[in-house]
Amino acid sequence: MARRQVLLNWPAYRNASGWSLVSLNLFQQWARDADIQPLLRAPLGPENLQGNDPLRLRAIEPAAVDSNEFLAALTGAGIELRERGVLVIDALGNGLTAVDAASTGLRNVGRCIFENTRVVEPAARLAKYDSILCASNWAAGVLRALSDKPVTMIHEGIDHAQFFPGPRSGVLDPGCFYVFSGGKIEYRKAHDLVLLAFREFAARHDDAVLVAAWHSPWPQLSAGFQGRLRAPLQRNAAGTLEIVRWVVENGIDARQFIELPPMPNPLLPAVLREMDCAIQVSRCEACTNLPANEAMACGVPVILADNTGTRDLIAADNCVRVAAPDPVVPPPGWGTDGWGECRVEEIVAALETLYTDSALRRRIGSRGAQWILESRRTWRDHAEALKSHLLTLV
């Protein structure tokens, strides 16, 4: 029987953004699948797969060639997706607006990744879809309140061949306490709360170092962010975010901060395994926060906000939970149902707890890594679950 073609209908921004990681990991998992042939909406080349090993690249090369040829035909003479029996998965963001709503397949699936709970005319926006996907129980609840369409929730994952516990390299100063924070700088990810908490923590502990992976393909979306801080984030004449300057202007000594450059996702595990803990205290997550998943998988104890999507990561002894009871002032025109803000003093207390108890750090880190695998939070599990769902539609 011929493999069912599935078009992941959104562009890939190398392997450094959430949507790109979803498409690239699904593509790799399905490249040799007996039932599914993955197709991408953007050319797949070396620039999208930086950091991956040559054996992996060799294994997926035939599928990449097929996908690129399909894309050339689709954008050239045109392909009737419905007639070819292609299943199309669209990317829907805030407002349930599709990146490309024009492509129609034999069956159409809307993958809804949003934080803004205010949606105008949701029935019309979801009308073309046979099925709705999301990646957290919070998002599933919002969607079921907005629409009668069937909603399937499948958690995102990690590449367990890359993200796993391991020894430190020994290249960093062993006398320092390293705190990781990841994700694009924006209000909902609460980088202002991270800086406020770390500023207080670092004032008490001269050995504390904040390690930040905060760059994204869209620096213009982060420029000007201030939140509860006294100084906003600025860009230089070249358009690059001045993150170190921003951190210093908000009261943190430059020697207690490491700014990581943009990097391919497969290089991140080596960074995470050097960390003592991680902070991911977002005001809202549509999914479960990929940097938090990845840190947990590497055995790093993670401080997590108990709200929206990250709530799906919290279980007994697998992280440090921080309540998020405070209401959020919504951005203009936004709905923030279910959002919540952590209190800075509770984030500081969580840092202090981990700082003073190395045995607790090891115990939580070990349990977190084990939980990721037991709870099937890998890209392999994600791909299997999505494949099973898609095949029920045809």
Secondary structure, DSSP 8 states (H G I E B T S, - for coil): ---EEEEEES---TTSSHHHHHHHHHHHHHTT-SSEEEEESS---GGGSTT--HHHHHHHHHHHHHHHHHHHHHHTT---TTTTT-EEEEEE-GGG-BS------SEEEEEE--S----SSHHHHTTT-SEEEESSHHHHHHHHHH--S-EEE----B-TTTS------S-S-TTSEEEEEES---GGGTHHHHHHHHHHHHHH-TTEEEEEE---S-HHHHTT--TTSSS---B-TTS-B-HHHHHHHTT--GGGEEE-----GGGHHHHHTT-SEEEE--S--SSS-HHHHHHHHTT--EEEEESGGGGGG--TTSSEEEE--B-----TT---TT--B--HHHHHHHHHHHHH-HHHHHHHHHHHHHHHHHTT-BHHHHHHHHHHHHHTT-
